[in-house]
Amino acid sequence: MRPVTRYARRGGVSIAYQVMGEGPFDVVFVPGFVSHLDFLWEIPTIARTWHRVASFSRPRGCDASARVIW
């Protein structure tokens, strides 16, 4: 199951993020310079890894690029 992509807005910038799991602590994943949260779920190895991490924690990921709001 893929988490919903949400956007945090600060000034004129939006930062994409996802939260999943209900573990006792948070794990923050900050990808490299170029990333796309929704695309990363298409890679089976990454999707399996995040599901395993979510089994004992609450991983949060952020995206380097933001949704364009016109």
Phi, psi and omega per residue, in radians:
M1 nan 2.259 -3.119
R2 -1.602 2.295 3.117
P3 -1.248 2.784 3.113
V4 -1.269 2.377 3.058
T5 -1.485 2.193 3.123
R6 -2.028 2.946 -3.105
Y7 -2.308 2.253 3.030
A8 -1.725 2.288 -3.094
R9 -1.945 2.286 3.096
R10 -2.388 1.969 -3.073
G11 1.126 -2.223 3.125
G12 -1.729 0.242 -3.062
V13 -2.007 2.400 3.034
S14 -2.005 2.334 3.118
I15 -2.039 2.174 -3.141
A16 -1.343 2.498 3.065
Y17 -2.653 2.784 3.091
Q18 -2.371 2.550 3.084
V19 -2.287 2.371 3.087
M20 -2.552 2.868 3.104
G21 1.442 2.945 -3.139
E22 -2.443 0.565 -3.119
G23 -1.216 3.070 -3.062
P24 -1.324 -0.213 3.131
F25 -2.502 2.814 -3.122
D26 -1.673 2.515 3.016
V27 -2.138 2.188 -3.121
V28 -1.825 2.241 3.106
F29 -1.937 2.110 3.094
V30 -2.053 1.856 -3.086
P31 -1.240 3.075 3.106
G32 -1.131 -2.992 -3.044
F33 -1.014 -0.758 -3.116
V34 -1.911 2.104 3.131
S35 -2.725 2.899 3.082
H36 -2.615 1.912 -3.035
L37 -0.956 -0.811 -3.104
D38 -1.164 -0.661 3.132
F39 -1.175 -0.633 -3.118
L40 -1.011 -0.520 3.130
W41 -1.230 -0.251 3.101
E42 -1.380 -0.217 -3.135
I43 -1.652 1.920 -3.021
P44 -0.934 -0.717 -3.130
T45 -1.080 -0.742 3.140
I46 -1.201 -0.765 3.136
A47 -1.054 -0.775 3.109
R48 -1.088 -0.729 3.141
T49 -1.076 -0.798 -3.125
W50 -1.147 -0.622 3.084
H51 -1.158 -0.652 3.087
R52 -1.166 -0.755 3.120
V53 -1.103 -0.676 -3.130
A54 -1.202 -0.264 -3.141
S55 -1.270 -0.318 -3.129
F56 -2.303 0.043 -3.115
S57 -2.667 -3.028 3.103
R58 -2.127 1.506 -3.097
P59 -1.245 2.476 3.073
R60 -2.204 2.302 3.122
G61 -2.100 2.597 3.066
C62 -2.205 2.760 -3.044
D63 -1.992 2.440 -3.124
A64 -1.227 -0.446 3.141
S65 -1.926 2.727 -3.070
A66 -2.091 2.762 3.068
R67 -1.126 2.432 3.115
V68 -1.450 2.187 3.118
I69 -1.966 2.030 -3.107
W70 -1.626 nan nan
